[in-house]
């Protein structure tokens, strides 16, 4: 069972999707299930997890509607305002949506202390009671706050997206390594091997630029808590679907078949409870 644990869909809106700037022209169009399905099939994947790109409940509905009509979309990571006073009510309306597996906020756009606000922590605590997962999208400078957040949260399953976006382009690794290893000490935290090529030099990256960072997360999390994600279509800024996959496949080729199976599918199935 092979699962792409992190990808996106959108119908491009230049106002809503202002983060897609003019120098990201390849992304300034619609990306929908019909675009992704052939890529998954060509690379031997059985399904994917669709992750929010817009911070609205309409985005959650958009992804769930596509998941309902496309069987290969095995799970959805949506958005909800975790700080809302009526969070319980908001979540209740999704209770019949079996493909809704978890939620994410674009924490990388917030100050680190955002995730330590009492209202946010309360929301995370409620997710833990309802069984939803939480995707942590941050930059390296957020990781100290992430550790505090983890200390203050119980019974919640987390996954760090894009190995916390280390500074691959500049080759900086020491501080990120120190902090990601601290995060990895929490047994309820997984890590997505995703979004790597776009943290390198977009035009002239090499697999060897990325391997040292993969070495760190493999050592810190082990094959039991890593999961592969393409970050398609964002990966197209630097590589085709096949090219970004080859980086991961080549690095992990030294692992056993069972370890490789965990990273490319089984861990995602277990974490998101896809079947």
C-alpha positions in Angstrom: 0.0 0.0 0.0 1.6 3.3 -1.2 0.2 6.6 0.0 1.2 10.1 -0.9 0.5 11.7 2.5 0.7 15.3 1.5 -0.7 17.1 -1.6 -3.1 19.9 -2.5 -5.9 20.8 -4.8 -7.2 24.2 -5.7 -9.2 26.2 -8.3 -6.9 29.2 -8.7 -8.1 32.5 -7.4 -5.6 35.3 -7.6 -7.0 37.2 -4.6 -7.6 34.2 -2.3 -4.3 32.6 -3.4 -2.2 35.7 -3.2 0.6 33.5 -1.7 1.1 32.2 -5.3 3.1 35.2 -6.6 4.0 36.1 -10.2 7.3 34.3 -9.9 5.4 31.1 -9.1 3.6 31.2 -12.5 3.6 27.4 -12.8 1.1 27.2 -9.9 -1.2 29.9 -11.2 -3.9 27.5 -12.5 -6.3 24.9 -11.3 -4.9 21.7 -9.9 -7.6 19.1 -9.4 -7.9 15.3 -8.9 -7.9 14.6 -12.6 -4.4 16.1 -12.8 -3.0 14.1 -9.9 -4.6 10.7 -10.5 -2.4 9.8 -13.5 0.7 10.8 -11.6 -0.2 8.6 -8.7 -0.9 5.6 -10.9 2.2 6.0 -12.9 4.3 6.0 -9.8 2.5 3.0 -8.1 0.6 4.9 -5.5 -2.8 3.6 -4.2 -4.0 6.9 -2.9 -3.3 10.2 -1.3 -4.1 12.6 1.6 -5.4 16.0 0.5 -4.2 18.9 2.7 -5.7 22.3 3.1 -4.1 25.3 1.3 -6.7 27.9 2.3 -7.7 28.8 5.8 -11.5 28.5 5.6 -14.1 25.9 6.3 -15.1 26.3 2.6 -11.7 24.7 1.9 -12.5 21.8 4.1 -15.8 21.3 2.2 -14.1 21.7 -1.2 -11.6 18.9 -0.3 -14.3 16.6 1.1 -16.4 17.0 -2.0 -13.5 15.9 -4.1 -12.8 13.0 -1.8 -16.4 11.8 -2.0 -16.2 11.6 -5.8 -12.6 10.2 -6.1 -11.8 7.0 -4.3 -8.1 7.5 -4.5 -8.3 10.5 -2.1 -8.2 8.4 1.1 -8.2 11.3 3.6 -8.5 15.0 4.1 -6.6 17.4 6.4 -8.9 20.4 6.6 -9.0 23.7 8.4 -11.1 24.9 11.4 -10.6 27.8 13.7 -9.2 26.0 16.7 -9.5 29.3 18.8 -13.3 29.5 18.2 -15.4 29.5 21.3 -17.9 27.2 19.5 -15.3 24.7 18.2 -17.3 21.8 19.5 -20.2 22.9 17.3 -18.1 23.5 14.3 -16.5 20.0 14.5 -19.9 18.4 15.1 -21.1 19.3 11.6 -18.2 17.3 10.2 -18.8 14.2 12.3 -20.3 12.2 9.5 -17.4 12.9 7.2 -15.4 9.7 7.4 -12.6 11.0 5.2 -11.9 14.0 7.3 -8.9 12.9 9.3 -7.4 16.0 10.8 -6.7 19.7 10.6 -4.0 22.2 9.9 -3.3 25.9 10.4 -0.6 27.7 8.5 1.5 28.3 11.6 4.5 29.3 9.5 2.7 32.6 8.8 2.2 33.3 12.5 4.5 34.3 15.3 5.8 31.3 17.3 3.8 32.2 20.4 0.5 31.9 18.4 0.5 28.2 19.1 0.9 28.8 22.8 -2.2 31.0 23.2 -4.7 29.5 25.6 -7.5 29.4 23.1 -5.3 27.5 20.6 -4.2 25.0 23.2 -7.7 24.5 24.2 -8.7 23.7 20.6 -5.8 21.2 20.3 -7.0 19.6 23.5 -10.5 19.2 22.1 -9.1 17.6 18.9 -7.3 15.1 21.1 -10.6 14.1 22.6 -12.3 13.7 19.2 -9.6 11.7 17.5 -8.5 14.1 14.8 -4.9 14.5 13.9 -3.0 17.8 13.6 -0.5 18.8 11.0 2.3 21.2 12.2 3.4 23.5 9.4 6.3 25.7 10.7 9.7 27.1 9.9 12.8 26.2 12.0 12.4 29.3 14.1 9.1 27.9 15.4 10.4 24.6 16.7 11.2 25.8 20.2 7.5 26.9 20.5 6.4 23.6 19.0 8.2 21.8 21.8 6.4 23.9 24.4 3.1 23.2 22.6 3.7 19.5 22.7 4.5 19.6 26.4 1.2 21.4 27.0 -0.9 19.0 24.9 -2.1 15.6 25.8 -3.6 12.7 23.8 -3.1 14.4 20.4 -1.4 12.9 17.3 0.8 15.3 15.5 2.8 15.3 12.3 5.4 17.8 11.3 5.0 18.9 7.6 8.0 19.2 5.3 10.5 18.3 8.1 9.9 21.9 9.4 11.3 23.5 6.2 15.0 23.6 7.0 17.2 26.0 5.2 18.5 23.6 2.5 19.3 26.3 0.0 21.8 28.0 2.3 23.1 24.7 3.8 22.3 25.6 7.4 21.5 22.6 9.4 22.8 22.7 13.0 20.1 24.7 14.8 17.3 23.0 12.9 18.8 19.6 13.7 19.1 20.4 17.4 15.4 21.5 17.5 13.9 18.8 15.3 15.6 16.2 17.4 13.9 17.7 20.5 10.5 17.5 18.7 11.2 13.9 17.7 11.5 12.9 21.4 7.8 13.2 21.7 6.5 9.7 20.7 3.1 11.1 19.5 4.8 13.1 16.7 5.4 11.9 13.2 7.3 13.7 10.4 6.5 14.1 6.7 9.3 13.7 4.3 7.8 16.2 1.9 8.3 19.7 0.5 12.1 19.3 0.3 13.0 20.3 -3.3 11.3 23.7 -2.8 13.5 24.4 0.2 16.6 23.9 -1.9 17.7 26.1 -4.7 14.8 25.9 -7.1 16.8 26.1 -10.3 19.8 24.0 -9.6 19.2 21.7 -6.6 20.9 18.3 -6.3 19.8 15.3 -4.3 23.0 15.6 -2.4 21.8 19.0 -1.1 18.8 17.3 0.5 20.3 14.0 1.8 21.9 15.4 5.0 18.5 16.6 6.2 16.9 13.3 5.4 19.7 11.6 7.4 18.7 13.7 10.4 15.0 12.9 10.4 15.7 9.2 9.7 17.9 9.1 12.7 15.6 11.2 14.9 12.2 9.7 14.0 13.2 6.3 12.6 11.3 4.6 9.8 8.4 4.0 12.2 7.4 7.7 12.3 8.3 9.1 8.8 5.8 9.3 6.0 6.3 10.4 2.4 4.4 13.2 0.8 4.9 14.9 -2.6 3.7 18.4 -1.8 2.3 18.4 -5.3 1.6 20.7 -7.0 3.9 23.1 -5.0 6.8 20.7 -5.8 6.5 21.8 -9.5 8.3 25.0 -8.6 11.5 22.9 -8.5 10.8 19.4 -9.8 8.3 17.1 -11.5 6.4 14.6 -9.4 8.8 11.9 -10.5 11.9 13.9 -9.8 11.0 14.8 -6.2 9.9 11.2 -5.6 13.3 9.9 -6.9 15.1 11.9 -4.2 13.3 10.2 -1.4 13.3 6.7 -3.1 17.1 6.9 -3.7 17.9 8.0 -0.2 15.7 5.3 1.5 16.8 2.5 -0.9 19.2 1.2 1.7 16.4 0.4 4.1 14.7 -2.9 4.3 11.5 -3.6 2.3 9.4 -3.4 5.5 10.9 -0.1 6.5 10.5 1.4 3.1 6.8 0.2 3.1 6.3 2.1 6.3 7.6 5.4 5.0 5.8 5.2 1.7 2.4 4.1 3.0 1.9 2.1 6.1 2.7 5.0 8.5 0.3 7.3 6.8 -2.4 4.6 6.8 -1.9 4.1 10.6 -1.6 7.8 11.5 -4.6 9.0 9.5 -6.6 5.8 9.9 -7.2 5.7 6.2 -8.8 2.3 6.1 
